[in-house]
Structure formats: C-alpha cells, structure tokens
Amino acid sequence: MKRTLAFGGLVATAGLLAAGLAAPAQAAPKDVASDALATNGIAAYATVAYWYNNEYANLVNATPYTVETKVVAKHISKGGPTPDSKPGVVPAIGDEKKTVAKSKNVNLPKTTGKVFFDGADGRPHWCTATSVQAAYRNLVATAGHCVYDTESNAATLQNWVFVPGYYQGKTPWGIYVGKTAYTHYDYDVYEDGDRDYAFVTVYNGLKIGHDGLSEPEAAPGEWYEVHKETYEKFPAEYRAKDQERGRCFFKRRQDSQGKWHYYVWKFIDAGRLGDNVGGQGLAYNQKIGQPVFVFGYPSGSHPDGNYAFTGKTLKWSYGKTFAAQAPAIKAEELQAVKSSFTGEGALGSAWLLKYNNGRRLGYLNGVTIGVSDTDGNDRYDTSVSPYFDGETYGVYSAAKNNWSGSIAIPFENPLNH
C-alpha cells in the first residue's frame, strides 16, 4: 500500500520541535475527516461473520500489512504546523490519579492488539493498534494507513475489526467492529505523512469463543428466530444456503407443515473495550528527547533477509525520541526512536510516554508509520511516527465523545423471545 512506507531517507533534525509553547490549539472541525466503517448493527454483525466463518480462517490466515519502500509522487505535504501549544495530556482509563510502581520486568499492556481488515488486494491483513481513553470507552488509535486505502481509492479498508490480545485465533476480550474512523483532513485528502494517524470508534465487543470451531454453538449465545424480512437484510453470502446445516450465524428450517423458519445467532455482548482492557491516555506537544516504550506486533524480515520477529506475540522496544524528517514523502515534522522493529505488522504500534509498569498504562504519544535502515547495514534500526501536537488532539477530540453501542442483537423483535 502506498501509505505503508519504509523511510530510507530519514533525516534527523535539530530544533525541529521546540518546547515552551503558547496556549493550546486544536484542530478546527474543517481539519477533521471522518468516514464510516460499519454504519449499522447488521453491517457490523456481517463483519464479525466474515472473520469468524470457516474456523476463523480469515483471522488465522491474515498477513501483516506490507511495507513498500517506493514513494510515489502524489505523496505531498502542506508543511504541517509546528508545535502549536504547551504540552498536554489526557489521563488513561483508571489512571486519573498518579501512582508509582517499580519493576525490573516490562509488563505488556492489555490495551494493544491487532486490527484486521481487507486490503485493496481483497485479502485479509493486520496492523497494530491500541485502546485509548474516551467518554464511552470505545476508541482505538492506529496509523492512518491502517484505516484508509489509497491504492484502490476507497475511503476505508473493509471489514475493520480490533482484537486486543489476539493470538493465533484467540480473542480473549472479544472482537470489536469499527464504526467510524477519524483522521486529519490533510491525511484523508493529501496523504500528508505528518498526519498519518487515525482514531476509530468501535462497537461493544462480541464473545465468539476460543476453540476455533465453526459451529456457532461453540460460542456463547443462542439462536433467535426472526422474520424472513429480517433474515434477508443480512448479506446473502453469509446466510444459510442449505436446509440442514446453518452456515455460521444464519440458518433456515422447514417444519412439518412446510413453513419456513429463519434464525440468526445472538452473541453474548463482551462489553465496552475500555472496560475490558483499559485505555491509554494521550500526550501531545511533548518535548522531544523523552523516553518512550513502543509496543507492537513486528513481523517480516530485515533487508538482509533476517526474520527477527514472527508477529505472533506482542513485543516492545525502548528509547528516546528525536526529531526527524522524511523528505521522500515531504513529512517534515516526524519523531523517531531507535528500534529494531521490522515494519510489517508493527505499523500502528503504540508509543507510550511515562509508561507505568505496574498499571500498564501511560500516554499515547505516537504511532509507528514506517521504519528505516539509517546506517545502511540492511537492518532496520529506527521507527518513525507523526509528532502529536494540538491538531492531533483536535482529531482525537472529534472522536472521543461518540457513542457506538452493542451489536449482539442487530435486529428488533425476535419471534421466540
């Protein structure tokens, strides 16, 4: 994809990001773009069916989002604002009061997981993402190019879901379908690399079982009988075609009098994302040079062919940020950190400032949008992120107060309840 780039031309710069700034500034409404992912309960339910069907085949067989090193000419930048306010933070869920914890081990956050979606090639892929603080505890942050698709000129990537703690088909806290994606206008329209981040509201999670079985009876829930008209509102490719065996979540049966009955599987609502795994805070206009933890699912190989990461488990790296530019995409106000993460899978990784190892919470201060081999030894050694400033906070603010709700029963008035 054109938005997943390796920055071979990364340039460190001094004085690019300054401290001691003026009053806070936020992105005005005109600077925020929003696009629907699953617009209603039926569409969201069908998205879950897509991932759950055939023994989780799409989840298990999804591949990390591919990183390309070639930068195309249409990647332009409007320059991007310089830091535009004094430093600000939004507390993490449950961490509104400061606590102190010391540990020699790094406790991995529950908030991080994988986002799955269909790419322009029609195949399932994944990136890294993390849960963040929001009024309804329903918000996910990731890289902009893990939401928006420019290769096919589609507004958004299809069948978008977040699975915190995902591991080989396991969904320990449920599966959360994306409802609406928010990004900066300059990224949505101009693909400005300085604005390559997104905040996505998600519906309540669904419990879909953990044993990999394809029959819905293997997951918590029950069959609901519905009107034929309700049954036919669901996409035809997910509805049962035979009379003997329902295909995952839908079935029809003919009784002894020849009357047809239609059924839809009702999941157990897993609840709100933030209630289940917490949510990181947000930090913006922070001073460059502070240490951050980077949490993600790196996968793929280094340029020399070495496969250092499998993408199956959550990994971390640690370092101090420094100011950077990526002239190839005219991204002039990036931050970077030394890291051996490979780009595939790690895109969207959470950069957490002031990470509290005991509470596993901190402040999201960046998301990985690319990696770089800066010393030419064929090993990636640097990850880059947009610099989170007042306009980032404005995009976040546009997303953080929007309700999503439950999709466990995506219809009304079932016949047998």
N, C-alpha and C positions, 0 to 999 in steps of 0.2 A: 504494500500500500504506500501511496505517496507520503502519507503522514508519519510513517514509521521509518525514521531515518537514522543512520549512523553518522556521527559528525566527525569525519576525518579531519575537517578543517577547523577544529575547535581552537579558539584563541583566548588565552587568559588575559584579562584586562585589569588595570589598576584604577581605582577610583570610579568605577562604573556605577556602583551602588553606594550611595552616601548615607551617613547617619545624620541625626539632628534635624529631622524634617518638620514640616509645618503641620497644621491641623489636618485631621483625617479627611480623605477624599474617597468617594465611592463611585463605582461605575453607574452612570445615569442609565435609566431604562433603555435608551437608544443603544447603549453599549452591550446589552444582554440579548442573546439569541436563545430561543427555546424551541425544541422540536419534540413532538410526541413519539413515544416508543410503542407502548401498548395502550391504546386510547380508552379501552373499557375492559370490564371483567372478562368478557368472552374472549377478546383478543389476548389478554394476559393468560387466561386459562389454556388457550391453544398453544401459547408459547411454552408453557410448562409441559404440555403433552409432547411437544416436539423434542424436548430434552429427555423426557422420561421414557419415551417409547422404545421398544426393542431392547430391553435390558440396558437402558442408559447409553445406548450406542453412540449417540452424538456427544454426550459428555465425555465418555471414555476415549473416544477417537478424535476429539478436538485437538488441534495442534496450536502451538504458540503463534501469535501474530508475527508475521515475517518482517524482519528489518531489511530495508533496502538502503544501499549506500549512495545511489544515484539521486541527485537532487534535480528536480525539473524546474524549468524557467518560471513557471507560473507561481512558484512559492515566493511571495513578496511580503514586504513588511511596511507598515506605516510608520515605523520607527519605534512605536511603543512609548508609553510615558516613562519618565524617570520616576524613582520612588516619590510618592505623592502625599505622604502623610507620616506622622510619627508611628512608631511600632504599635501594633495592636494584636490582641489575642481574643479568641473565643474559647472558653473552657471546654474540656472534654466532658462527655456524659459521665456523671458520677464523680467528677474530679473538680467540681466547682470550688472546693476548699483544698488548699495546698496540703500535700502530705509528703513525708520524707521516707524513702526506703532505699536501703543499700543491699546490693547483691553482687557477687562476683560473676554470676551467670546472667545471660541475657534471656529474659522471659519473653517469648514471642507474643505479639498482640493477637487477641481473638478477632480484632476488627478487620484484619486483612484476609483477602480471599481472591478468588478468580472471577472475572466477568467473562461470560461466554456469549458468543454471537456468531452469526453467519457473515462471512466476508463477501466481497464482490465476486469471488470465485464460487459462491454458493456452498462453501464448505464451512464446518464449524471451527472456530478459533477461540483463543482466550488471551486475556491480558490480566494484569494485577490491578486490584482496586482496594479501597478501604472505606469502612463506615466512618462517618463524621457526625458531629453534633448537629441537631436540627430540632425544630419545635415539635415535630411529630416523630422524631427518631427514625427517619426513613430516608436518609441521604447517603449517597455513595460518591466518592471522588476518584477520578482516574484521569488518564491522559485524554485529551480531546480526540485524538485519532483512534482511541478505543471505543468511541461512540459514533463519530461522524465518518462518512465514507466519501472520499473524493474521487476514487478511481472509477466508480460507476456513476458518479454524480448523483447518488442517492443522498437524501438528507441524513439518514441514520443507518447504522448497521442493524440487521434484522435479528429477531428472537433474542433480545438482550436480557440476560439474567445475571445476578450476582449470587455467588455461593461462598459465604465465609467459611474458612477452614476446609475447603474442598480437598479431598484426597482419594484418587482412584475410584470415582463413582460415589463416594460417600458424601453426604450432605448433612453434617452433624447439627447444624442450626437451621436447616431448611433451605429453600430456593426462593429467591426474591426477584420478581419480574420488574424490569424498568418501566416506569410510567412516562416521565418527562425528563429530557436532557437539557441542561442549561450550560451555555458556554459564552465566551466573549464574542461580540459581533465581529471583531476583526479576525477571529479564527474561523467562525462559521462562514464568513463571506470571502475573506482574503487569505485564509490559511496562514495567518501570522504566527510564526513559530514562538514568539514571545507570549502568546496566549493559548498555548496548546494544553488546556486543562478543561475538565468538564465536571459538573455536579449533577447527579442523576437521582431523582426521587424514585423510590421503589414501593411496590405494594407490600402488604404483610406477607411474611414468608409462608410457604406451604411445606408440610411434612410429607415427604414422598418415599419414606422407607430407606433402609440402608443395606439391603441384602442383594440388590441388583436384579430382583425378579421382575418380570414384565407384567404379571397379572396385578391389577390394582388392589386385589385382596391382600397383597403383600405389604401394602402401605396402610397407615392409619386412615380410616374413613369408612364410607358406606355408599351403596348405590342409592340414588334418588330417581324416582320415576318422574318424568317431565312430559309436558305436551309435545306433540310432534313438531309444532312450530318452534318451540324452544330448542329441541334437538337439532333442527335444521339450521339454526343460527350459527352453530359451530362449523368450522371449515370442514368440507367434505372429506379431505384427506385424513382427518383424524377420527371420523365417525366409523362405526362398525359397518362392514360390508356383508358379513355373513349372519346367519340367524342363530348359530350355535355358540359362537365364541366372540365376546366383545373385544375390540381392539383397544387395549389400554384403558381408556376412560369413557368409552361410549359403547352402548350395545342396544340392540332391539330384539324383542322376542314376540312370537305369535302364540296366543293362547289357544285353548281347545275350541273356542268359538270363532277362531280366525282373526281375532282382533290383535292389532299390533300394539306393543308397549315399548316405550323408549326410556332409556336410562342414561344418566350421567353420574360419574363418580364424584362424590363430595369429599374433598380433602379435609384434613384437620389443619386449622389455621395455626401457624407456628408463632404468630405474634409479630410485633414490630422489630425491625432489625436492631435498633439501638437498645431495646430492652433485652435482647438475647446476647449480643456480643459487645455492647457499648459503642461509643463513638468518639473518635479523636477530636481534639479541639482544632482550631485553625489559628495560624500566626501569619501576619502579613507585615510588610515593610520592616522586616527584621534586619539587623546588622549582619552583613556578610562576614564570614570567618568564624561563625559559631559551629560547634559540632552537631551533627545530625546522625540518627540511625536511618538506614534505608532498608525497608522490608519489602520483599517481593519474591516472585517465583521465576528466577532466571532459568533459561533453557537455551539449547543450541550451542554452537561452537564458537570459539575464538577464531580469528582469521587464519591462524596456523593449524586449524582443524581439531584443536583440543576441546573435548567436551567436558567442561568443568562442572556443569550443572545439568540436572535432568528435568527440572521444572515440576517435579512431583511433590516437593516439600517446600515450605516457606523458609527463606534464607535471609540473612541480614549482613549489612556492611556498615562501617562507621568511619566518619571523617569530618573534617572541617570544610565548610563551603567556601568557594571562591568565585569571583565574578568571571563571566565568560561571554564570548560571542561565538556565533556560528554563521560566518559570512555567507556560506553556501545557501542558506535559506533566509538570510538577512534578519536573523534573530540577534538582536543587539543587546538584550538585557536578560541574559540567562544566568543561572547559578550552576555551579558544577561541584562535584565531590569525587575524590579518588575512590574507585570501586572496581572490582574485578568482575562485576555482574556482566554477563552477556545480554544483548538487547532483547532477544526473543523471550517472550514471557515476562520479562522484567518491566516492560513498558507499563506505565501506570503505577509503579512501585511507590509506596508512601515514604516521604522524607519527614521524619518526626523530630522536631526540636524539643529539647528539655524532656526527653522520654523518661517517665517514672517507671523503673523496672519492677517495682512491687505492684503497682496498679495497672501496669501495661498500657499506660496512657501518656499522651504528650500532645503536641501541637503540629498538625499537618502544615508543612512549610514548603512543600514542593511535591511534584510527581515526575517520575522519570519519563522523558520523551525520546531519549536516544543515548547511545553510548559511543565512546571514541577510543581509538588507539592513538594516544597523543605522542608517544615516543617512537612509533614505527617498528615495534618489535613483534607485531602480529598478535598482540594480546590486548584486549580491551582493558583500559585502566581508569576510565573516567565515565561517570554518568552525568547527564545534564537535565535540568528542569527549568521551566519558566520561573522567573522571580515573582513571588507572590506579593502583590502590592495592593493599594487601595481599590484598584479596579477589579482585582481578583476577589476581594472582599465584597465588592458590589455584585458580582456574578453569584457568589455564594449566598448573599443576602436575598437575591431574587429567587433562589431555590429553597431556602431553609424553612420557609413558613407554609409550604404547600402540603396539604393532606393527600394521602393515597388511598388508605382503606384496605379491606380484605377482598380476596378473590376466591376464597374457599368454596363459596356457593355463587357462581357467576350468573345466577338467574333467580327469578322470584317464583313463589307459589308452587313448589314441587307437589306432585299429586299425592304422594304417600307420606307426607309429613305435615 
